[in-house]
């Protein structure tokens, strides 16, 4: 299967840094649909920067990033972020005063989805990540960390993205809950044929994905 996302000789340095002071240097990674990937590296190795490049929030200083064979710089990046990628955060980034279903429906509204029955769609997405329909009406404040992360994953699926990008999605969870979240993400890759990319420090996560890429901290 050809890569849905390809980074070729990608370099990145901050605008106020010296030309040779790179955060990322000569990165060559490929990502396919139907696989789950882990990106690991020590603090300062550029993991967050790499996610920003993949998400279209930043542009590389040199090299090229291709999405479905097209240069990411030439794409409508707002449309790319709202339709092609779903992002899952370590801190969940849910609105605590809303219910699980309302958080998912809000994402649909922000992305201008015209589903006729958004409430039912939200319930179906919650079911997909292992939460029963009862959870739809529960406020986020009443949910455990693992349950909140499931809601966050369901929210990321609300607009049917090709890629799921997860930034330390199990960083705040115990080992048992980490395994449960990892199983959900693996199923999204292997059963739903999505490309799942996880930034992680967890050895357990790295041991249970298809491909591990490691970033090295650049010497100054």
Backbone as CSV, one residue per row, in Angstrom:
resi,resn,N_x,N_y,N_z,CA_x,CA_y,CA_z,C_x,C_y,C_z
1,UNK,0.851,-1.197,0.000,0.000,0.000,0.000,0.885,1.245,0.000
2,UNK,0.548,2.233,-0.808,1.349,3.451,-0.877,1.084,4.322,0.348
3,UNK,2.044,5.163,0.660,1.953,6.006,1.849,0.890,7.084,1.675
4,UNK,0.081,7.301,2.710,-0.863,8.408,2.692,-0.143,9.701,3.076
5,UNK,0.922,9.556,3.887,1.700,10.705,4.331,3.185,10.362,4.221
6,UNK,3.946,11.258,3.614,5.373,10.999,3.404,6.176,12.256,3.694
7,UNK,7.155,12.115,4.565,8.075,13.208,4.874,9.420,12.884,4.245
8,UNK,9.906,13.769,3.376,11.164,13.540,2.667,12.158,14.656,2.970
9,UNK,13.254,14.287,3.621,14.350,15.224,3.926,13.818,16.506,4.581
10,UNK,12.996,16.308,5.599,12.351,17.432,6.280,13.278,18.009,7.356
11,UNK,13.436,19.332,7.306,14.190,20.080,8.302,13.268,21.136,8.900
12,UNK,13.526,21.481,10.148,12.771,22.574,10.756,13.635,23.292,11.775
13,UNK,13.642,24.628,11.686,14.229,25.439,12.744,13.333,26.641,12.972
14,UNK,13.359,27.162,14.184,12.533,28.307,14.526,13.016,29.547,13.772
15,UNK,12.113,30.466,13.528,12.427,31.631,12.692,13.540,32.491,13.283
16,UNK,13.666,32.486,14.628,14.692,33.317,15.259,15.969,32.537,15.570
17,UNK,16.044,31.273,15.074,17.222,30.446,15.335,18.244,30.602,14.208
18,UNK,19.467,30.190,14.483,20.484,30.177,13.453,20.090,29.169,12.368
19,UNK,20.551,29.413,11.155,20.158,28.581,10.018,20.484,27.105,10.219
20,UNK,21.540,26.815,10.948,21.928,25.416,11.136,21.490,24.855,12.488
21,UNK,20.670,25.626,13.220,20.194,25.199,14.536,18.818,24.542,14.374
22,UNK,18.838,23.269,13.968,17.602,22.582,13.603,16.984,21.832,14.784
23,UNK,15.662,21.925,14.888,14.910,21.079,15.816,14.721,19.701,15.195
24,UNK,14.421,19.676,13.901,14.301,18.441,13.131,15.277,18.500,11.964
25,UNK,15.941,17.403,11.710,16.977,17.407,10.677,16.898,16.134,9.840
26,UNK,16.646,16.314,8.541,16.635,15.225,7.564,15.723,14.067,7.990
27,UNK,14.460,14.390,8.250,13.472,13.394,8.655,12.860,12.743,7.410
28,UNK,12.880,11.405,7.385,12.319,10.649,6.272,11.413,9.549,6.833
29,UNK,10.130,9.876,6.983,9.152,8.942,7.534,8.027,8.733,6.521
30,UNK,7.470,7.519,6.504,6.297,7.219,5.687,5.209,6.600,6.555
31,UNK,3.963,6.962,6.267,2.826,6.470,7.034,1.754,5.945,6.078
32,UNK,1.240,4.751,6.366,0.225,4.127,5.524,-1.091,3.971,6.283
33,UNK,-2.184,3.949,5.546,-3.477,3.622,6.135,-3.468,2.150,6.528
34,UNK,-4.173,1.837,7.601,-4.235,0.446,8.055,-3.123,0.064,9.006
35,UNK,-2.297,1.045,9.394,-1.201,0.778,10.325,-1.212,1.789,11.465
36,UNK,-0.650,1.357,12.602,-0.517,2.234,13.758,0.966,2.464,14.022
37,UNK,1.331,3.715,14.235,2.730,4.120,14.370,2.960,4.777,15.724
38,UNK,4.165,4.619,16.233,4.586,5.360,17.418,5.789,6.219,17.052
39,UNK,5.787,7.439,17.549,6.943,8.326,17.420,7.463,8.574,18.826
40,UNK,8.693,8.181,19.067,9.261,8.348,20.400,10.522,9.199,20.328
41,UNK,10.942,9.684,21.472,12.153,10.495,21.552,12.178,11.227,22.871
42,UNK,13.358,11.608,23.283,13.505,12.336,24.537,12.904,13.734,24.425
43,UNK,12.683,14.360,25.563,12.203,15.741,25.568,13.174,16.622,24.788
44,UNK,12.637,17.458,23.927,13.472,18.330,23.116,13.897,17.732,21.796
45,UNK,13.415,16.518,21.502,13.812,15.870,20.244,12.953,16.300,19.062
46,UNK,11.888,17.058,19.315,11.083,17.597,18.221,9.774,16.876,17.965
47,UNK,9.314,16.076,18.918,8.079,15.314,18.709,6.875,16.233,18.499
48,UNK,6.741,17.233,19.354,5.615,18.160,19.230,5.716,18.961,17.938
49,UNK,6.927,19.362,17.587,7.136,20.092,16.330,6.739,19.232,15.143
50,UNK,7.095,17.953,15.183,6.738,17.045,14.091,5.226,16.943,13.953
51,UNK,4.517,16.849,15.073,3.054,16.807,15.009,2.498,18.085,14.408
52,UNK,3.106,19.217,14.744,2.651,20.491,14.178,2.846,20.526,12.671
53,UNK,3.932,19.939,12.188,4.175,19.879,10.742,3.163,18.959,10.066
54,UNK,2.955,17.782,10.653,2.010,16.822,10.079,0.598,17.400,10.068
55,UNK,0.275,18.189,11.106,-1.067,18.763,11.227,-1.252,20.022,10.388
56,UNK,-0.172,20.497,9.766,-0.269,21.701,8.958,-0.284,22.982,9.765
57,UNK,0.077,22.903,11.053,0.123,24.097,11.891,1.432,24.862,11.694
58,UNK,2.460,24.142,11.273,3.750,24.737,10.942,4.187,24.207,9.579
59,UNK,5.104,24.915,8.931,5.651,24.457,7.655,7.136,24.184,7.820
60,UNK,7.611,23.143,7.143,9.011,22.761,7.283,9.918,23.826,6.664
61,UNK,11.118,23.955,7.227,12.097,24.917,6.711,12.690,24.438,5.402
62,UNK,12.775,23.128,5.252,13.295,22.533,4.016,12.725,21.125,3.908
63,UNK,12.773,20.559,2.689,12.192,19.250,2.463,10.741,19.358,2.037
64,UNK,10.058,18.220,2.019,8.679,18.206,1.530,7.847,17.207,2.329
65,UNK,6.589,17.576,2.569,5.617,16.685,3.200,4.491,16.467,2.200
66,UNK,4.281,15.214,1.835,3.248,14.861,0.866,2.079,14.189,1.570
67,UNK,0.867,14.652,1.279,-0.346,13.987,1.746,-1.111,13.515,0.520
68,UNK,-1.307,12.216,0.429,-1.930,11.600,-0.742,-1.248,12.066,-2.024
69,UNK,0.084,12.155,-1.944,0.886,12.474,-3.122,0.987,13.949,-3.460
70,UNK,0.344,14.817,-2.674,0.361,16.250,-2.964,1.074,17.008,-1.850
71,UNK,1.827,18.024,-2.248,2.572,18.830,-1.293,1.608,19.487,-0.303
72,UNK,1.849,19.248,0.983,0.956,19.778,2.012,0.889,21.300,1.972
73,UNK,1.956,21.952,1.530,1.980,23.413,1.471,0.974,23.966,0.464
74,UNK,0.589,23.160,-0.518,-0.331,23.630,-1.560,-1.793,23.344,-1.222
75,UNK,-2.037,22.638,-0.118,-3.407,22.282,0.239,-4.072,23.391,1.043
76,UNK,-5.402,23.380,1.036,-6.166,24.237,1.940,-6.021,23.634,3.331
77,UNK,-5.191,24.232,4.172,-4.836,23.611,5.449,-5.991,23.604,6.440
78,UNK,-6.869,24.592,6.390,-8.043,24.578,7.265,-8.928,23.385,6.924
79,UNK,-9.113,23.151,5.645,-9.914,22.008,5.194,-9.221,20.695,5.534
80,UNK,-7.912,20.653,5.368,-7.113,19.473,5.698,-7.286,19.106,7.165
81,UNK,-7.180,20.101,8.047,-7.278,19.830,9.479,-8.694,19.467,9.906
82,UNK,-9.691,20.004,9.208,-11.074,19.754,9.616,-11.675,18.500,8.997
83,UNK,-11.018,17.950,7.963,-11.599,16.787,7.282,-10.691,15.562,7.243
84,UNK,-9.397,15.779,7.199,-8.474,14.661,6.951,-7.832,14.092,8.211
85,UNK,-7.689,14.905,9.257,-7.012,14.436,10.465,-7.869,14.664,11.700
86,UNK,-7.820,13.699,12.601,-8.440,13.836,13.911,-7.334,13.846,14.952
87,UNK,-7.402,14.772,15.908,-6.339,14.927,16.888,-6.848,14.563,18.282
88,UNK,-6.061,13.751,18.981,-6.382,13.316,20.341,-5.263,13.810,21.254
89,UNK,-5.638,14.505,22.338,-4.657,15.124,23.221,-4.513,14.351,24.530
90,UNK,-3.351,14.495,25.160,-3.110,13.871,26.456,-4.091,14.395,27.502
91,UNK,-4.386,15.692,27.438,-5.256,16.327,28.428,-6.730,16.318,28.001
92,UNK,-7.034,15.565,26.946,-8.397,15.332,26.443,-9.003,16.545,25.724
93,UNK,-8.823,17.771,26.269,-9.356,18.999,25.654,-10.857,18.931,25.410
94,UNK,-11.569,18.392,26.386,-13.025,18.365,26.342,-13.584,19.516,27.176
95,UNK,-14.815,19.915,26.874,-15.475,20.956,27.661,-16.188,20.291,28.833
96,UNK,-15.729,20.539,30.061,-16.215,19.765,31.215,-17.681,19.984,31.560
97,UNK,-18.233,21.151,31.209,-19.620,21.440,31.562,-20.610,20.858,30.554
98,UNK,-20.095,20.294,29.459,-20.965,19.660,28.471,-20.972,18.147,28.680
99,UNK,-21.985,17.494,28.124,-22.033,16.038,28.178,-21.097,15.444,27.130
100,UNK,-20.911,14.134,27.206,-20.081,13.446,26.216,-20.626,13.672,24.813
101,UNK,-21.937,13.494,24.658,-22.552,13.664,23.337,-22.424,15.103,22.856
102,UNK,-22.604,16.065,23.760,-22.530,17.477,23.370,-21.128,17.850,22.896
103,UNK,-20.090,17.277,23.507,-18.727,17.523,23.051,-18.533,17.027,21.624
104,UNK,-19.076,15.872,21.319,-18.941,15.309,19.974,-19.752,16.123,18.967
105,UNK,-20.973,16.491,19.336,-21.838,17.278,18.448,-21.225,18.645,18.176
106,UNK,-20.594,19.244,19.186,-19.927,20.536,18.994,-18.845,20.422,17.935
107,UNK,-18.096,19.327,17.954,-17.067,19.102,16.932,-17.693,19.000,15.548
108,UNK,-18.838,18.319,15.456,-19.547,18.222,14.178,-19.968,19.599,13.683
109,UNK,-20.476,20.414,14.599,-20.938,21.755,14.223,-19.770,22.634,13.765
110,UNK,-18.655,22.575,14.500,-17.486,23.373,14.144,-16.990,23.009,12.749
111,UNK,-17.095,21.725,12.416,-16.614,21.255,11.113,-17.722,21.211,10.058
112,UNK,-18.867,21.834,10.381,-19.964,22.039,9.422,-20.500,20.723,8.860
113,UNK,-20.575,19.697,9.711,-21.162,18.439,9.261,-22.676,18.563,9.262
114,UNK,-23.298,17.978,8.249,-24.742,18.122,8.084,-25.474,16.809,8.321
115,UNK,-25.010,16.042,9.288,-25.669,14.799,9.645,-27.071,15.110,10.178
116,UNK,-28.075,14.376,9.702,-29.459,14.670,10.076,-29.718,14.410,11.556
117,UNK,-29.095,13.385,12.119,-29.311,13.067,13.528,-27.968,13.006,14.238
118,UNK,-27.482,14.163,14.636,-26.160,14.251,15.244,-26.100,13.536,16.585
119,UNK,-27.180,13.577,17.333,-27.216,12.905,18.636,-27.026,11.397,18.458
120,UNK,-27.732,10.807,17.507,-27.588,9.375,17.269,-26.189,9.049,16.771
121,UNK,-25.627,9.917,15.939,-24.276,9.708,15.443,-23.278,9.741,16.601
122,UNK,-23.483,10.663,17.534,-22.598,10.758,18.698,-22.663,9.488,19.535
123,UNK,-23.862,8.965,19.707,-24.029,7.719,20.470,-23.325,6.558,19.769
124,UNK,-23.446,6.501,18.449,-22.774,5.444,17.686,-21.260,5.531,17.843
125,UNK,-20.727,6.744,17.848,-19.285,6.929,18.016,-18.847,6.534,19.420
126,UNK,-19.662,6.848,20.416,-19.350,6.430,21.784,-19.360,4.910,21.888
127,UNK,-20.327,4.279,21.249,-20.375,2.810,21.219,-19.121,2.234,20.578
128,UNK,-18.637,2.908,19.534,-17.457,2.432,18.797,-16.216,2.397,19.676
129,UNK,-16.150,3.296,20.660,-14.978,3.333,21.548,-15.267,2.657,22.892
130,UNK,-16.344,1.878,22.934,-16.604,1.052,24.108,-17.398,1.703,25.215
131,UNK,-18.100,2.797,24.924,-18.948,3.448,25.914,-20.418,3.247,25.532
132,UNK,-21.222,2.813,26.478,-22.632,2.561,26.202,-23.387,3.866,25.999
133,UNK,-24.614,3.745,25.536,-25.440,4.927,25.261,-25.668,5.771,26.509
134,UNK,-25.610,5.155,27.691,-25.824,5.887,28.943,-24.820,7.019,29.124
135,UNK,-23.631,6.849,28.554,-22.596,7.852,28.728,-22.887,9.134,27.954
136,UNK,-23.763,9.066,26.986,-24.027,10.228,26.140,-24.479,11.437,26.951
137,UNK,-25.255,11.202,28.010,-25.823,12.293,28.801,-25.004,12.622,30.039
138,UNK,-23.861,11.977,30.216,-23.036,12.255,31.393,-22.108,13.436,31.137
139,UNK,-22.033,14.324,32.116,-21.107,15.445,32.024,-19.668,14.919,32.083
140,UNK,-18.789,15.585,31.371,-17.387,15.181,31.322,-16.782,15.117,32.717
141,UNK,-17.177,16.023,33.600,-16.651,16.057,34.963,-16.927,14.767,35.727
142,UNK,-17.926,14.005,35.306,-18.292,12.776,36.003,-17.566,11.542,35.449
143,UNK,-16.733,11.739,34.458,-16.068,10.609,33.812,-14.636,10.445,34.309
144,UNK,-14.168,9.206,34.314,-12.777,8.929,34.661,-11.858,9.376,33.521
145,UNK,-10.549,9.363,33.782,-9.594,9.749,32.747,-9.695,8.865,31.517
146,UNK,-9.817,7.561,31.724,-9.936,6.653,30.596,-11.202,6.873,29.801
147,UNK,-12.300,7.158,30.511,-13.573,7.428,29.826,-13.507,8.739,29.052
148,UNK,-12.856,9.748,29.629,-12.707,11.017,28.916,-11.872,10.832,27.647
149,UNK,-10.832,10.006,27.721,-10.017,9.787,26.535,-10.812,9.052,25.462
150,UNK,-11.687,8.150,25.851,-12.553,7.477,24.878,-13.472,8.494,24.184
151,UNK,-14.014,9.422,24.970,-14.860,10.474,24.385,-14.039,11.316,23.413
152,UNK,-12.803,11.634,23.799,-11.936,12.432,22.930,-11.655,11.713,21.615
153,UNK,-11.460,10.393,21.684,-11.241,9.619,20.456,-12.511,9.615,19.612
154,UNK,-13.656,9.417,20.260,-14.934,9.439,19.533,-15.127,10.784,18.840
155,UNK,-14.797,11.863,19.543,-14.911,13.204,18.951,-14.028,13.333,17.711
156,UNK,-12.814,12.777,17.784,-11.890,12.885,16.649,-12.391,12.118,15.439
157,UNK,-13.281,11.157,15.660,-13.821,10.347,14.558,-15.079,10.953,13.947
158,UNK,-15.570,12.054,14.519,-16.890,12.563,14.138,-16.954,13.039,12.695
159,UNK,-15.808,13.376,12.096,-15.830,13.832,10.705,-15.069,12.879,9.785
160,UNK,-14.960,11.620,10.194,-14.415,10.538,9.361,-13.029,10.843,8.781
161,UNK,-12.065,11.185,9.621,-10.725,11.506,9.103,-9.983,10.262,8.633
162,UNK,-9.043,10.454,7.724,-8.185,9.357,7.279,-7.086,9.047,8.287
163,UNK,-6.671,10.088,9.033,-5.584,9.929,9.990,-6.023,10.352,11.385
164,UNK,-5.544,9.601,12.380,-5.709,9.979,13.776,-4.326,10.269,14.333
165,UNK,-4.143,11.482,14.858,-2.873,11.877,15.447,-3.094,12.033,16.948
166,UNK,-2.382,11.227,17.727,-2.597,11.195,19.174,-1.319,11.614,19.895
167,UNK,-1.409,12.684,20.670,-0.261,13.233,21.391,-0.295,12.727,22.837
168,UNK,0.556,11.743,23.151,0.625,11.143,24.488,-0.776,10.766,24.992
169,UNK,-1.553,10.000,24.225,-2.948,9.742,24.598,-3.114,8.905,25.861
170,UNK,-2.048,8.207,26.276,-2.140,7.371,27.483,-1.263,7.899,28.609
171,UNK,-0.724,9.110,28.435,0.237,9.643,29.396,-0.312,9.816,30.799
172,UNK,-1.613,10.042,30.935,-2.215,10.263,32.256,-2.964,9.040,32.775
173,UNK,-2.786,7.889,32.122,-3.601,6.720,32.434,-2.774,5.598,33.052
174,UNK,-3.441,4.749,33.847,-2.753,3.582,34.394,-2.577,2.528,33.310
175,UNK,-1.816,1.476,33.606,-1.450,0.491,32.583,-2.681,-0.214,32.001
176,UNK,-3.616,-0.601,32.842,-4.807,-1.298,32.347,-5.608,-0.414,31.395
177,UNK,-5.800,0.851,31.777,-6.557,1.772,30.934,-5.768,2.100,29.671
178,UNK,-4.451,2.195,29.792,-3.611,2.411,28.623,-3.822,1.304,27.600
179,UNK,-3.854,0.058,28.076,-4.060,-1.074,27.171,-5.417,-0.983,26.469
180,UNK,-6.431,-0.536,27.197,-7.771,-0.417,26.613,-7.785,0.651,25.513
181,UNK,-7.166,1.797,25.783,-7.111,2.876,24.792,-6.279,2.444,23.592
182,UNK,-5.186,1.731,23.848,-4.331,1.253,22.771,-5.081,0.279,21.873
183,UNK,-5.903,-0.576,22.464,-6.710,-1.514,21.673,-7.667,-0.763,20.755
184,UNK,-8.292,0.291,21.259,-9.193,1.098,20.435,-8.437,1.697,19.250
185,UNK,-7.269,2.257,19.510,-6.486,2.884,18.443,-5.991,1.851,17.435
186,UNK,-5.614,0.671,17.908,-5.184,-0.396,16.999,-6.345,-0.847,16.116
187,UNK,-7.537,-0.943,16.691,-8.710,-1.338,15.901,-9.030,-0.294,14.830
188,UNK,-8.847,0.978,15.163,-9.085,2.029,14.165,-8.148,1.874,12.975
189,UNK,-6.920,1.463,13.254,-5.956,1.250,12.171,-6.257,-0.038,11.410
190,UNK,-6.360,-1.135,12.116,-6.423,-2.441,11.469,-7.806,-2.800,10.932
191,UNK,-8.864,-2.322,11.607,-10.220,-2.672,11.185,-10.876,-1.559,10.362
192,UNK,-10.591,-0.308,10.740,-11.196,0.827,10.040,-10.284,1.388,8.952
193,UNK,-9.077,0.835,8.847,-8.099,1.239,7.822,-7.730,2.719,7.888
194,UNK,-7.599,3.209,9.117,-7.096,4.561,9.307,-5.595,4.516,9.576
195,UNK,-4.948,5.620,9.346,-3.541,5.763,9.712,-3.510,6.407,11.095
196,UNK,-2.954,5.698,12.072,-2.923,6.186,13.449,-1.472,6.467,13.842
197,UNK,-1.216,7.694,14.273,0.134,8.120,14.641,0.107,8.572,16.099
198,UNK,0.923,7.919,16.931,0.950,8.213,18.362,2.324,8.743,18.753
199,UNK,2.355,9.895,19.381,3.578,10.369,20.032,3.529,9.861,21.461
200,UNK,4.590,9.204,21.912,4.523,8.552,23.214,5.893,8.399,23.854
201,UNK,5.881,8.303,25.185,7.057,7.916,25.953,6.910,6.475,26.445
202,UNK,5.748,5.877,26.193,5.421,4.582,26.775,6.069,3.424,26.013
203,UNK,6.858,2.624,26.719,7.441,1.429,26.109,6.341,0.445,25.737
204,UNK,5.306,0.370,26.571,4.194,-0.531,26.295,3.528,-0.191,24.968
205,UNK,3.310,1.099,24.713,2.718,1.518,23.441,3.642,1.140,22.289
206,UNK,4.922,1.466,22.437,5.883,1.171,21.363,5.971,-0.319,21.059
207,UNK,5.777,-1.146,22.072,5.843,-2.598,21.889,4.608,-3.154,21.186
208,UNK,3.556,-2.334,21.063,2.294,-2.854,20.533,1.805,-2.133,19.283
209,UNK,2.703,-1.443,18.584,2.331,-0.794,17.332,3.034,-1.496,16.177
210,UNK,2.682,-1.109,14.961,3.267,-1.739,13.774,4.661,-1.204,13.462
211,UNK,4.837,0.110,13.625,6.110,0.749,13.274,6.451,1.784,14.342
212,UNK,7.724,1.826,14.737,8.200,2.836,15.681,9.248,3.704,14.984
213,UNK,9.043,5.013,15.018,10.040,5.968,14.542,10.614,6.694,15.756
214,UNK,11.920,6.868,15.761,12.556,7.549,16.889,13.203,8.845,16.424
215,UNK,12.961,9.910,17.184,13.594,11.198,16.925,14.769,11.380,17.871
216,UNK,15.855,11.876,17.353,17.035,12.151,18.154,17.136,13.651,18.392
217,UNK,17.489,14.026,19.617,17.681,15.437,19.923,18.902,15.958,19.185
218,UNK,18.726,17.081,18.490,19.817,17.639,17.695,20.837,18.334,18.586
219,UNK,22.099,18.121,18.286,23.164,18.766,19.033,23.293,20.222,18.599
220,UNK,23.478,21.085,19.563,23.614,22.511,19.276,25.092,22.852,19.050
